[in-house]
Amino acid sequence: MKVRWRQQEIIFVTVVACFLFLHFFNINIVVSRGEMAERVGAGYNNLVTRYYYYYVFPKLIPAFALYAFYLLLNLYVIPVLILKRRFFILAVITGIFIWLALLGIYAVSYYSINIYTLLQNSGIPLRRISLQYSFSITGMIVICYGIYAYVRELMIRSVSADNGNRPFRVMLINNITATAFAYIAILFLLFNFGSLRNDGVAIFYVFVLLPAIVICFINVYRIFPYRQKNAIPFRRIIPQLLIAPTICSLLGWLLFSLGRNELTPGFLFFLFAILLFIVTPISWLLYVLHKERLSEMLNLQKDFGKTTADLQFLRSQINPHFLFNALNTIYGTALQESADRTAEGVQKLGDMMRFMLEENQQDKIPLGKELTYLTNYIELQKLRTQISPDIDISFTSKTEQCHHEIAPMLLIPFVENAFKHGISLQEKSWIRINISCDTEHLYFDVYNSVHPRKETDPEKNRSGIGLENVKQRLSLLYPHQHELQIRSTATEYFIHLTIKP
């Protein structure tokens, strides 16, 4: 489950944009053409042409440009920017670029509209405020939406943070944003159709429905789940159920009284009674309907917290510093006893353990660190196979100019597989490992001999999970950005991996 704030906003903006376009088409094309046909005779076609060229299109183009920039921002630019380290600086630069583009479009459009006004009314001087007006309106649009989008992304990041109550928070924020956009959309439609001119509709929608929605969210997602979780009797939460209706009633009454320029105590009691005796029972029914889903989210929170605690407990069982100190002690003892090969092996093993405990926790690491781990593993294997002169192991790396980052422990399964199946202390064996890259791709080759296992070998029919695991990781981490080729015969095995990091 993920936060769908941005997607819900796009749907809301698209619905409003479609309605505005239909409204514009009806007023400025259907109605206006009829009026021009009644007023003008022979010059009707010429007037319509000028009307479209200087008035209709200049009004439509800025609206379409604004909507296009909005979609570009939310579907592509913002999802890319939030992955960058300097998100704020890049966002400001992007905002300036969009502002300049909108400024030019709006200025040209308003200038054309002014020309049409001049052609229709020769006595009115051509206004010279096109650039100033465009500067102010586009600046306000970019600044206001920039602040809103920045706050939105910070809240999405905060809600999406991995901790115990993430599923519940994501569900709550999705429901809040969906309800808010639906409320604003209906308010927009009511305003455009003139329904809000009716005092009864306006009072209900602003002073009754809005606080009712707020109270429902508080009761359904806060008070009732808390009572259920802690087995609190219903009478114990009555004071909490009174707080929200009281505050919302007072605020609504003050705003209503300010609009009427008179105090209306009756409206206060009317609003309080509706919120307490009608909205509160409705919120209880909504909670009962969503009780199973809420309980599921709370159980996920509990299970996640337990899993996190268990993982932290397991990590605390073996102190990495103790392991490193023990390896250093063995390393020093081996040097004192002139066991150079043992000391070298212990040192490389310690470096590999440090890599697995530290670097392996990252999503991506520099290619150089992955190569260091591969080198230590290969050198350890060479220590084991030095007793046989018929074993040839080579590792070639041409990555001096590479600055790629890759997922940690991505290449080692291929190397482990090569040593598992390609080395025999009784027969001639070889392993050749090559890695290289260019500005866009990473190339990795492993070529090794294969030695058939004996019928009594329990590992004969087992392919292992290393290669299957790395295939799954490649498909998840680099979809459509990698190519893995595997060829094998009875005596040879070859893999070629290309990655576009």
C-alpha positions in Angstrom: 0.0 0.0 0.0 1.3 3.4 -0.9 0.2 7.0 -0.5 -2.0 8.0 -3.4 -2.3 11.8 -2.7 -0.6 12.8 -6.0 -2.8 10.4 -8.1 -6.0 11.6 -6.4 -5.0 15.2 -7.0 -4.4 14.5 -10.7 -7.9 13.0 -11.0 -9.4 16.0 -9.2 -7.6 18.5 -11.4 -8.5 16.6 -14.5 -12.2 16.6 -13.6 -12.2 20.3 -12.8 -10.3 21.1 -16.1 -12.8 19.1 -18.2 -15.7 21.0 -16.5 -14.0 24.4 -17.1 -13.4 23.5 -20.7 -17.0 22.6 -21.3 -18.2 25.7 -19.6 -15.8 27.8 -21.7 -16.9 26.1 -24.9 -20.6 26.8 -24.1 -20.1 30.5 -23.1 -17.4 31.6 -25.5 -18.3 29.6 -28.6 -22.0 28.5 -28.6 -23.5 31.6 -26.9 -21.0 34.2 -28.4 -21.5 32.9 -32.0 -25.3 33.2 -31.6 -25.0 36.8 -30.3 -22.6 37.8 -33.1 -24.9 36.3 -35.7 -27.8 38.4 -34.4 -25.8 41.7 -34.4 -23.7 41.3 -37.6 -24.8 40.7 -41.1 -22.4 40.4 -44.0 -19.3 40.8 -41.8 -20.2 37.8 -39.7 -17.5 35.4 -41.0 -14.7 37.9 -40.7 -15.8 38.8 -37.2 -15.9 35.1 -36.1 -12.4 34.5 -37.6 -11.0 37.5 -35.6 -12.9 36.3 -32.5 -11.3 32.8 -32.6 -7.8 34.0 -33.6 -7.5 36.9 -31.1 -9.8 35.9 -28.2 -10.8 32.2 -28.0 -7.4 30.6 -28.8 -5.4 33.0 -26.6 -7.7 32.1 -23.7 -7.4 28.4 -24.3 -3.7 28.1 -24.9 -2.6 29.3 -21.4 -5.1 26.9 -19.8 -3.8 23.9 -21.8 -0.2 24.9 -21.1 -0.9 25.2 -17.4 -2.5 21.7 -17.4 0.2 20.2 -19.5 2.9 21.6 -17.1 0.9 20.3 -14.2 0.8 16.7 -15.6 4.5 16.8 -16.5 5.4 17.9 -13.0 3.3 15.3 -11.2 3.7 12.3 -13.5 7.4 12.7 -14.3 9.4 15.6 -12.8 8.4 15.3 -9.1 8.8 11.5 -8.9 12.3 11.9 -10.4 13.3 14.9 -8.2 12.4 13.3 -4.9 14.9 10.6 -5.6 17.7 13.2 -5.9 19.8 14.3 -2.9 19.4 18.0 -3.6 15.7 17.9 -4.0 15.0 21.5 -2.9 17.6 23.1 -5.1 16.5 21.1 -8.2 12.8 21.9 -7.4 13.5 25.7 -7.3 15.4 25.5 -10.6 12.5 23.6 -12.2 10.0 26.1 -10.8 11.9 29.0 -12.3 12.0 27.3 -15.7 8.3 26.6 -15.6 7.5 30.1 -14.5 9.5 31.6 -17.4 7.7 29.4 -19.9 4.3 30.2 -18.5 5.2 33.9 -18.4 5.9 34.0 -22.1 2.7 32.0 -23.0 0.5 34.2 -20.8 2.0 37.5 -22.0 1.5 36.6 -25.6 -2.1 35.4 -24.9 -3.1 38.5 -23.0 -1.5 40.7 -25.6 -3.7 39.1 -28.3 -6.8 39.5 -26.2 -6.0 43.2 -25.9 -5.6 43.5 -29.7 -9.0 42.0 -30.1 -10.5 44.5 -27.6 -8.8 47.3 -29.6 -10.2 46.1 -32.9 -13.7 45.8 -31.4 -13.6 49.2 -29.6 -11.3 51.6 -31.4 -11.9 54.3 -28.8 -10.3 52.2 -26.0 -6.5 52.5 -25.9 -4.4 49.3 -26.1 -3.5 48.3 -22.6 0.2 47.8 -21.8 -0.3 45.6 -18.8 0.0 42.2 -20.5 3.5 41.5 -19.3 2.9 43.0 -15.8 -0.3 41.0 -15.4 1.2 37.8 -16.7 4.2 38.3 -14.4 2.0 38.6 -11.3 -0.4 35.8 -12.1 2.2 33.2 -13.2 4.4 34.1 -10.3 1.5 33.5 -7.8 0.6 30.2 -9.5 4.2 28.9 -9.4 4.9 30.1 -5.9 1.7 28.9 -4.3 1.7 25.5 -6.0 5.5 25.1 -5.4 4.9 25.6 -1.6 1.9 23.2 -1.7 3.8 20.5 -3.6 6.8 20.8 -1.4 4.7 20.4 1.8 2.8 17.5 0.1 6.0 15.6 -0.7 7.3 16.1 2.8 4.1 14.7 4.2 4.1 11.8 1.8 7.7 11.0 2.8 6.8 11.2 6.4 3.7 9.0 6.1 5.6 6.4 3.9 8.4 6.1 6.5 8.9 2.5 7.5 7.9 2.0 11.1 5.2 0.2 13.1 2.1 2.2 12.1 2.9 2.8 8.4 -0.1 0.7 6.9 -2.6 2.6 9.2 -1.1 6.0 8.4 -1.1 5.3 4.6 -4.8 4.2 4.7 -5.7 7.3 6.8 -4.0 9.8 4.6 -5.4 8.2 1.5 -9.0 8.5 2.9 -8.4 12.1 4.1 -7.1 13.3 0.7 -9.8 11.5 -1.3 -12.5 13.0 0.9 -11.0 16.5 0.7 -10.7 16.4 -3.1 -14.3 15.1 -3.4 -15.5 17.9 -1.1 -13.7 20.6 -3.0 -14.9 19.3 -6.3 -18.5 19.3 -5.2 -18.1 22.7 -3.7 -16.7 23.9 -7.0 -19.6 22.5 -9.0 -22.2 24.0 -6.6 -20.5 27.4 -6.9 -20.5 27.3 -10.7 -24.1 26.2 -10.9 -25.1 29.0 -8.5 -26.5 26.6 -5.9 -24.5 28.3 -3.1 -26.6 31.4 -3.6 -29.3 29.5 -1.8 -28.6 30.2 1.9 -29.8 26.7 3.0 -27.5 24.9 0.7 -24.5 27.1 1.6 -25.1 26.8 5.3 -25.5 23.0 5.2 -22.4 22.5 3.0 -20.0 24.8 4.8 -21.2 24.8 8.4 -22.7 21.3 8.8 -21.1 18.9 6.3 -17.5 20.1 6.7 -17.5 19.7 10.6 -19.4 16.5 10.2 -16.6 15.0 8.0 -14.0 16.1 10.5 -15.9 14.5 13.4 -16.3 11.3 11.5 -12.6 11.0 10.9 -11.7 11.7 14.5 -14.3 9.2 15.8 -13.7 6.4 13.3 -9.9 6.5 13.2 -9.0 7.7 16.6 -11.6 7.4 19.4 -13.4 4.2 18.6 -10.3 2.2 17.7 -8.6 3.3 20.9 -11.7 2.2 22.9 -11.7 -1.2 21.1 -8.0 -1.8 21.6 -8.0 -1.0 25.3 -11.4 -2.5 26.1 -12.7 0.8 27.5 -16.4 1.0 28.3 -18.4 3.2 26.1 -19.4 5.6 28.9 -15.7 6.3 29.5 -15.2 7.9 26.0 -18.3 10.2 26.1 -16.2 13.2 27.2 -13.9 12.6 24.2 -16.9 12.4 21.9 -18.1 15.8 23.2 -14.8 17.7 22.5 -14.9 17.8 18.7 -18.6 18.7 18.3 -18.2 21.5 20.9 -15.1 23.0 19.1 -16.6 22.7 15.6 -19.9 24.2 16.8 -18.2 27.2 18.4 -16.0 27.8 15.3 -19.0 27.5 12.9 -21.2 29.7 15.0 -18.5 32.4 15.2 -17.9 32.4 11.4 -21.7 32.4 10.8 -22.2 35.3 13.2 -19.4 37.3 11.6 -21.0 36.8 8.1 -24.4 37.9 9.4 -22.9 40.7 11.6 -25.1 39.5 14.5 -25.0 36.9 17.2 -27.3 34.0 16.6 -27.3 31.7 19.7 -29.9 29.5 18.2 -27.6 28.5 15.4 -25.0 27.4 18.0 -27.3 25.0 19.7 -28.7 23.8 16.4 -25.3 23.0 15.0 -24.2 21.3 18.3 -27.2 19.1 18.4 -26.7 17.9 14.8 -23.0 17.1 15.3 -23.6 15.3 18.6 -26.9 13.5 18.1 -26.8 12.8 14.4 -23.2 12.8 13.2 -21.7 10.9 16.1 -24.1 7.9 15.7 -23.4 7.9 12.0 -19.6 7.8 12.7 -20.2 4.8 14.9 -22.0 3.0 12.1 -19.1 3.9 9.7 -16.7 2.5 12.3 -18.6 -0.8 12.5 -18.6 -1.1 8.7 -14.8 -0.6 8.6 -14.0 -2.3 11.8 -12.5 -5.4 10.2 -10.2 -3.4 8.0 -9.1 -1.2 10.8 -8.4 -4.2 13.0 -6.3 -5.7 10.2 -4.2 -2.6 9.9 -3.7 -2.5 13.6 -2.6 -6.2 13.6 -0.2 -5.4 10.8 1.2 -2.6 12.9 1.6 -5.0 15.9 3.2 -7.8 13.8 5.6 -5.3 12.1 6.6 -4.0 15.5 7.2 -7.5 16.8 9.3 -8.5 13.8 11.4 -5.3 14.1 12.0 -6.0 17.8 12.9 -9.6 17.0 15.3 -8.5 14.3 17.0 -6.0 16.6 17.2 -8.7 19.3 18.9 -11.1 16.9 21.3 -8.5 15.7 22.3 -7.8 19.4 23.1 -11.4 20.0 26.4 -11.2 18.1 28.3 -8.0 18.5 30.2 -7.2 15.3 33.0 -5.5 17.3 33.6 -8.7 19.2 34.0 -10.6 15.9 36.4 -8.1 14.5 38.4 -8.1 17.7 38.5 -11.9 17.7 39.7 -12.0 14.1 42.4 -9.4 14.9 43.6 -11.5 17.7 43.8 -14.6 15.5 45.5 -12.5 12.8 48.1 -11.3 15.3 48.7 -14.9 16.6 49.2 -16.2 13.0 51.8 -13.5 12.3 53.6 -14.4 15.5 53.7 -18.1 14.4 54.8 -17.1 10.9 51.6 -18.5 9.4 51.4 -16.0 6.6 48.7 -17.7 4.6 46.5 -18.0 7.7 47.0 -14.4 8.5 46.1 -13.3 5.0 43.0 -15.5 5.0 41.8 -14.1 8.3 42.3 -10.5 7.2 40.3 -11.0 4.0 37.6 -12.8 5.9 37.4 -9.9 8.3 37.1 -7.4 5.3 34.3 -9.6 3.8 32.4 -9.7 7.1 32.7 -5.9 7.5 31.3 -5.5 4.0 28.3 -7.8 4.7 27.5 -6.0 8.0 27.8 -2.5 6.7 27.7 -2.1 2.9 25.1 -4.8 2.4 22.5 -2.7 4.2 22.5 -0.1 1.4 20.3 -0.1 -1.6 23.2 0.7 -3.9 27.0 1.0 -3.4 29.9 2.1 -5.6 31.1 -0.5 -8.0 34.6 -0.4 -6.4 33.3 -1.7 -3.1 31.6 -4.6 -4.8 34.8 -5.4 -6.6 36.8 -5.3 -3.3 34.5 -7.9 -1.9 34.8 -10.1 -5.0 38.6 -9.8 -4.9 38.7 -10.9 -1.2 36.5 -13.8 -2.0 38.6 -14.9 -5.0 41.8 -14.5 -3.0 40.4 -16.7 -0.2 39.5 -19.4 -2.7 43.0 -19.2 -4.2 44.5 -19.9 -0.7 42.4 -23.0 -0.6 43.4 -24.2 -4.1 47.1 -23.3 -4.1 47.9 -26.9 -3.3 46.9 -28.0 -6.8 49.0 -26.8 -9.8 46.3 -27.8 -12.3 43.9 -25.0 -11.1 43.9 -21.7 -13.0 42.0 -18.8 -11.6 42.1 -15.4 -13.2 40.2 -12.2 -12.4 40.4 -9.2 -14.8 38.9 -5.8 -14.0 38.8 -2.9 -16.4 36.8 -0.4 -14.4 39.2 2.5 -13.8 36.9 5.0 -15.5 33.6 3.6 -14.1 31.6 5.5 -11.6 28.5 3.3 -11.5 26.6 2.2 -8.4 25.0 -1.3 -8.2 23.0 -3.3 -5.7 25.4 -5.0 -3.2 26.1 -8.7 -3.4 24.7 -8.9 -6.9 27.7 -10.4 -8.7 29.0 -12.8 -6.0 26.5 -15.6 -6.6 27.9 -16.2 -10.1 31.4 -16.4 -8.7 30.3 -18.7 -5.9 28.6 -20.9 -8.4 31.8 -21.0 -10.5 33.9 -22.2 -7.6 31.3 -24.7 -6.5 31.0 -26.5 -9.8 34.2 -25.5 -11.6 36.9 -26.5 -9.2 38.2 -30.0 -8.6 41.4 -30.7 -6.6 41.9 -33.9 -8.6 41.3 -32.7 -12.2 42.4 -29.7 -14.3 40.1 -26.8 -13.6 39.8 -23.1 -14.6 37.8 -20.1 -13.8 38.1 -16.8 -15.8 36.2 -13.8 -14.5 36.1 -10.5 -16.4 34.4 -7.3 -15.5 34.4 -4.0 -17.5 32.1 -1.1 -18.2 31.5 2.0 -20.2 29.6 5.2 -19.5 26.2 3.4 -19.6 26.7 -0.3 -19.1 28.5 -2.8 -16.8 29.7 -6.1 -18.4 30.4 -9.2 -16.3 31.6 -12.6 -17.6 32.3 -15.8 -15.7 33.7 -18.8 -17.6 34.6 -22.0 -15.8 35.1 -25.7 -16.2 32.5 -28.2 -15.1 33.1 -31.4 -13.3 30.3 -34.0 -13.2 29.4 -35.0 -9.7 29.4 -38.6 -8.6 26.1 -40.5 -8.4 26.5 -40.7 -4.6 27.0 -36.9 -4.3 23.9 -35.5 -2.5 24.5 -32.2 -4.3 24.3 -33.8 -7.8 20.7 -32.9 -8.6 20.6 -29.6 -6.7 21.0 -26.4 -8.6 21.1 -24.2 -5.4 19.2 -21.1 -4.7 22.0 -18.6 -5.4 21.4 -18.2 -9.1 17.6 -18.2 -8.8 17.8 -15.6 -6.2 20.1 -13.3 -8.2 17.8 -13.7 -11.2 14.8 -12.5 -9.1 16.9 -9.6 -7.8 17.9 -8.6 -11.3 14.2 -8.6 -12.5 13.2 -6.5 -9.5 16.1 -4.1 -9.4 16.8 -3.7 -13.1 13.7 -4.4 -15.0 14.3 -4.0 -18.8 17.8 -2.8 -17.8 19.8 -6.0 -17.8 20.5 -9.0 -20.0 21.6 -12.3 -18.6 23.0 -15.1 -21.0 23.9 -18.5 -19.7 25.4 -21.3 -21.8 26.6 -24.6 -20.6 28.0 -27.9 -21.9 29.0 -31.1 -20.2 32.5 -29.6 -19.4 32.1 -25.8 -19.6 29.8 -23.1 -18.1 29.6 -19.5 -19.2 27.5 -16.5 -18.1 27.4 -13.0 -19.5 25.6 -10.3 -17.6 25.0 -6.7 -18.9 23.5 -4.1 -16.6 22.5 -0.6 -17.2 22.9 0.9 -13.7 
